Structure formats: structure tokens, C-alpha cells
Amino acid sequence: MGKDDISAKKRRKLTSNSTSESAKQVPVDIYKRVVEFEESEAQLRSAEKDAILFKKICQDVRLLFAEIADLKTKGTDESKEKINAKRIEASLLLVALKKLNRLEKVRTRAGRDALNKEKQRVDSTHLLLQNLLYEADHLNKEVTKCLQFKSKDEEIELVPLEDFYKEAPVEISRPDITKNDEHQLQLARLEWELRQRRELAGACNELVSSKERVAAAIAAARSRLDSLAPHLRDVLKATKPLQECLALRLDEKRDEARAASLLPPPLFLLYANGSAYSDVLGLNNLTVGISGDEDEARRLEQLNTNMESELAVSNDSDSDQDNNDEDQREKKKRHHRTVKISREEKAEAKKKQVLQKHPLNVKVSVKIEDGTCLNLVFFYLLNLKIIVVKVTMALPKLITGVSAADVVNGDCILNELYKGDTGNDSPHPATTYLLNAAGITDNFQNFIPEIGKPYIWAQRMCGLDFMTVVLDNSKVNKALQPCQSLSVATVENFIFTLRKRLKARVELMKELQEFECGKILPIKSNSPLRLSGSLTQWQSVGWPEYSQSPSTAFLIAENLVTADHMLYRAIITRQSAKLVALVALSSDYPKTSPLFSLTLHWNGTHHAGINDDIRDIERFINTNWDKEDFEAHTLSTQITKLLTCIDILLETSGSGEFPPDKVMFRTVRGRNRSKPYKFLKQGPGLFVQL
């Protein structure tokens, strides 16, 4: 064995010892050391220089990729070797880019952490500042409370200083001490006030005892009177058979008189005059009554009385006003939580207050011979100072026709009972200003379905005439007083007019029921023996349909027909001919006769604008009236004449479909070739031209 072998063994032994020692060493986290190294390196290196280096490396990578692309196009062995070398170089550059990216992320994270630390420091400082401000505000409030503190003796109203020295005894006033010491002066004045109040309390107790004695005497007298009440009730019960036999209605009148005393002046005037007129006409024709909440009416009257008394006494003393100011200041100091009310609820409350009705109302029932009854309920609006009316109908029989039911509707009957009075607007000029003052922007017409219609005749029946307020400047600021003479005259005229309107509507309702069944009521005047045409349809129409028809253009243009008219459509047929008649009835029918607009569908469409014959028929139907015709049913008479005219028109047309069956002097006459629509009572009857 040589020296070389010995040295080799020694080396192996040394290496084995070193490996065993290294294995015994603690393992090190390489990733953690690398991260710490890069974090320290990121802090040491400049971000600007790294940005420049990043741009340079990117440019070098682009050049290498371009050179590799050129070498690939050549495809030689030498180029392949260069490509491998450049790939290695590009890979090293990409490694450098990744390192720069990691360094930049480390810098970003470090900056974000520093920013968060600074934010936390600022937040803690701001919180500390808010705490200091809160403490300062709390201290200021405590200081304010201390400065505003008032002792109870300051609230006591003491006698003036001069009166104190004059009236108070020397042992209480002690002028030699109190004139130099304000504290002793205040104590002396309080002692004198206490003595005076004790004396007044004693006098008050004596008065209270005297009052109790008087109250006991009154109670004894009242008990004696109450003991008489059962005997009086027995007497009244005993007289009831006599009252019923004589139809005296004493109990009812007594109850109504008690309720009438609670009515507002306009409704009281209406009730008094209506009751008087009811006694003249009889209960079968007119009844007047009072309904509503009497207890609420009493509370309202008591409230108004208290308010008037408060207004009378409110300006008597200035001390009360000062006390009220102090109370308001104390209320401002107290911070009580109040219930939040939405804007819609406030607006609804204002609207209810402005449209408030009196708890009592007057009901007037007008009857006619067949049992039809119209019930009118009159309400008084307390704030708007006007009368509104709601109406209902009571019919003895069920109405089957749709159009017939419309004409006996309460609002339809009262519409324009007097010319121009539709009840769709307030007659009081101040209504709009009162609504605006209450913050209500809606038009008064929007409230009519809820409260009723303020007809002008209703105001006059209650003695209210708003035109006198407008014309008389001296009464602008005064309350409007009901006029007795105006109410008396209006009540009588209104009942007469309403009964006449009601009778006319009942007759019209019967006619319309027959029309809907295809029947026409017979008229008294002599008419042709036979009508060839027939009424096949009758129904009500709306204003849009009426106004869009070409046959009604002239009537609408001349304002002869408006949307307030009652509008109907009648269809008359005879074989292939069909006549469509649009009928307009005014509110004062039969005083104003109906207006017909005709359209004939036979060999085309014909109406008054393009056909002279249709225009002649409309003129004959709408304008040519005799005295006898007005005495008969106006609408039925016009329908009968219309059927006659259509027969004449078709029979004189020369068509074999309509053979003539009426006696005519001449079928046509003159340049206009007018038809013989006029009927003469000669023999069996003869038709001639107008």
C-alpha cells in the first residue's frame, strides 16, 4: 500500500465526516431567504433605473426574436447553432424580466402597507379629535344650562317694591337692613307674599264652602224637578193616542225643533221655509227632515262658543302673552320625539279640514202622483261657506231600459234645472282662494263626487247670494248673512220647478222604455192610418260618437247641441232602407223640443249636408210644430212624423221596392222637387208640400 492509497483513504474519511456534520445542521428555508433578499434588494435599487432596464431588456428581446426569425428563414446548420445561442440569450433576458417584475411587486406591496399604516394613524387621530369635540360640546351645553338656570322664586310675581314698603309691617320689611342687602330684601318680599297668599287661601276656602252650600240647595231643587219627570212622561204617553188621532206629530216636531236649533243659519232657514211649504202642499208631496249627529253638532257649537270667548279675552292682559312666550321657550328647550307625518297625510288632513261638513244636514223629499220620489240632502261646508247637495231617487217600479234609467238619474234631473246652473263649480268667488290658502292645488270639480254639487239654486234656497258680496264693497270683510225673503221665494219656485221637471222625466222614461222595445206611444193628433217603417233600435250614445257623425256637424257648429245634452241613436228600417237618427234632448225637455240628425243608408249614404230631401225632413221634424203637437208626447210625435216622412221619401223615389200607399196631391213640386211631407186632415188624409 502506497502513500497515494493512504491519502485517498484520509480524503474519503474527511468527506464522510463533513457530510455527517452537514446532515446534522438545521435545514434552511431557501424560498424565505430568497424573498427576504429580493425585498431588501427592492428597497436598495432605484425604481426608475429598473424601469429603464426593463425597457432595454424588452427591446433586446424583440431584436433577438427578429434575428431568430431571420435565421429560421435561412435554414443552414450555422444558423441553427446561432438560433440555439440566441434562444439561450433570450431566456436569460426573460429571467431578468421576471426578476424585475418581482421587484416591482415587492415595491408596490411595501407602498400599500405604508399607506395603510398611514391611514390607520390618520383615523386614530381623527377619532381622537371627534372625542375632544364631543367633550367640548358637552361642556358647552352644561355651561349653557348653568347660565340659564332659574330659581323658583323668579317665577313668582311679587308686588312692586314701593307697595311692599307701604303695605308690609316693619317686622317683615325691615327697611334698615333690606335697603342695603338685596338678598334680605328678596327674602322679606317672599315672606310678605306668603302671608298674603295664606290670607287669600283662607278667603277662598270660605267662598268654596259658600259655593258648596249653594250647590247643595240647587241639587235639592233639581232632584225635586227630576222627580216630576216620570209624571210628565206618563202624561205625554197618555196624550199619544189623542195626538195620533188628530195627526198632531207633537213628539216628532219637538225632536225636530231640538235638532233645528243646532243647524247652521243657512240650513235652518232652508228647514224653516221648507217645513212651512210642506204644511201647505201636504206630506204626500213634500217632506222636510233633519238627520246627522246631534252630539257632534253640540260639541261643534260649544267649541265655537269657547273660541269666540277666547278671542274676546286674548288681548286683555300683556302678562298672559309673556307667560305664553316663556312656555314656548321652555318647549323649545325640550327635545321630544314627535311622530313623523308624511306629506300625503298632511295634504289629506288639510283637504278634510277645508271640506269639513256640518254634522247635521237637511233632507228634502219631493214626490209626485205615481209615487216617484226625489231625495235631496243639503250639507253646509263650514270653511268654504257654501251649500252642497247630494241626490237619490226612489222609484215605485223597476226600470228595465238602460236609456230610460239614465233620464231619471238624480244628477241628470237636476242638471240645468235653471239655465246654466250645472253645479260643476263653486258659486262662491272666495273658494279658489281658500283652497290655495290651505295648500290645495286640485280643482274644486275634483271634490264634487265626494261632497256633492253646489247648485246656485241650493244657495238661494238657504238665503245665500254671493253676488251681493261681490257687488257691495262694504260687505267684503263681513260674514255673509242668509236672506229670509230670498229663501222664501226660491223654495216655492224650486219645488214647483222640480215637480214639473220630475213629472216630465217620468213621462220621458216611459217613452224611452217603449222605444227600447220597438214600440211608439200613440199620439192624440190625427195621423196616417198605417206606418210601413219600424223602430228597430233605440239606445243612448256618447258625445264622441255623436260629434263624429257628419250629420251633426251643423248643430254642433251652431252650438245647438253640446255635451250636456242627452244623446240617443234610433234606427228605423223598411226593407233594404235603413235610417239612423241621432237625437239630442236638452235638460229642459219638453220645453225645448228634441233635435234630430238623419243619415239614410239606401242606394248610398245620404245626410243633410249632401241631400236636400234629408235636409227637408230634418227641417220638418225639428221646426214645424203645431199647438196640438206640443200637447202630445213631443218625442213620440217626432218619431211618428219621422216614420211618415221616411215612407213618403221612399214611396216617391220611384223604386218598385216601395209601392205608394198614401194619398198625395203631387209627388214632387218646384225646382227643388220637394216631397209632400205635410199632412192635411181632409177626408182620409192628404199629404202636400210645405
KASULRA-V268026 format. One record per helix or strand. SS is the DSSP state (H for helix, E for strand). FROM is the first residue (numbers start at 1). LEN is the number of residues. If there is no record, write none. Layout:
{{SS:FROM:LEN} {SS:FROM:LEN}}
//
This chain:
{{H:3:22} {H:30:15} {H:47:28} {H:77:72} {H:152:4} {H:161:7} {H:170:4} {H:175:4} {H:182:65} {H:250:11} {H:265:17} {E:286:7} {H:294:20} {H:318:16} {H:343:12} {E:357:1} {E:360:8} {E:373:9} {E:386:9} {H:402:6} {H:410:5} {H:431:7} {H:444:8} {E:453:1} {H:456:6} {H:466:6} {H:473:3} {H:484:33} {E:534:7} {H:543:6} {H:550:8} {E:566:9} {E:577:9} {E:595:7} {E:605:3} {H:612:12} {H:627:5} {H:634:18} {E:664:1} {E:668:2} {E:674:2} {E:678:3} {E:686:3}}
//
